[in-house]
Amino acid sequence: MKNMGQSSDVIDEYIQRFPEEMRKRLQLVREAIRSKAPGAGECICYGIPTFKWNGKHLVHFAAWKEHIGFYPSPSGIKAFQKELDRFEVSKGTVRFPSDERLPIGLIKRITAFRIQET
């Protein structure tokens, strides 16, 4: 179900604030999420890009100086704990280092899990 509250333009604006290499990485994360949740709404929530599914938060992502934060909720972290072992994680956050290849397949699997859960 599409979130009609905001358009994807707000995420475009967020991404454009960053240097080119970070923009590319953010767009890869966004495309990975979209590929598994093509009907999800896009908005800014808590100041960061957010995908909503059936009116609920699905996943968030954000750029930081040393990493990209991916926020799939505590349940998303727990369900993929073994695959996330090599990354810095906390209750609902995964930090993908800026100097490493993004785990696009893992982002897709976590997003698909969150859709089923939501």
N, C-alpha and C positions, 0 to 999 in steps of 0.2 A: 504494500500500500504506500503510495507516494505521500510524503509530508508536504502539504500545500503551504506551510507557514513561510518558508523562505526558498529562494531559488539557489541553484548551484553557483550562481555568480558570487555569492559571499565566500565560498571556498576558493574560487578563482582569485578573488582579491587577497585572501589570506596567503595563498601560495606565491603570488606575485611580490610579496614583501621580502622574499628571501633571495640570496644569491643563486645564480643559475644552477649550480650543481645540486643545491638543496631543493630547488624547485623541481628538478628532474626526479629526485628521490621521492618527494612528496607526491608527485603525480603518479609515480609507480605504485605507491601505497594506495592512493585513491582508486586507480584503475583496477588493482587487485580486489579491493573491496567491492567496487561496482560490478566486477565480473561475477561475483557470487550473490550480489544483492542488487540486481539491475533496477528494481522498482523502489529501492529505498529512497527516502527523502534525505536531502543534504542540507545542513544548516551549521551555524556556529553556536556552540553551547559551551559554557565555561571558557569562552574565548578561543576555542579550538574547533577544527573541523569535526563534524559529528554526522554519522549516518543514523537515521531513525527507521525503524521497521514496525509497522502497525502501531505507530504513535509512541513507541518506546525506544530508548537509546540502544543502538546495536553495538557500534564501536566508535571510538574517537581516535584521532591521530594528531600529532603536533611536531613541529620542528624545534629543536633546541641546539645549542652551540655544538655539542659533541655527539648528539644522537637524534634519532626520530623516536618519539614516544608513541606507543600503540597501546590503546586502552580498551581491552575486550571484556572488562568486568572481571571480578575475582573468579567466577566460574570458568571463564575462558582461559585464564591462566592455569587454574587447577587441572582442567581437562587435557591440557597440552604441556604439563609440567616437564615431562622427560624431554620433549623436543625443544623446550625453552631453557633447558639447563645451561646452555652455553652463553646465554644473555643475562644481563642484570634484570631481575624482576622484583616486583613487590606485589602487594595485595591485588591490584588491578592494572598494573603497568608493566610493559615490556619496553626495554630500551635497546634499540637497534643502533649500534655504533656507526657514526658517519663514515668511518674508514673501512667498513666491511660491506660486502654484498648483501642486499636486502633479501630475506627469506620469503620471496613472493608466494611460493607454494604454501608455506606455513600460514602466512597472513590469510590466504584464501581459505584454507581448512578451518582456521579459527573463526573466520567470518561465517562460513557455512554452519559451523557448530552453533554460533550465536543466533543465526536465523532459526534453526531448529528449536533452540531453547526459548526464543522469544515468541 
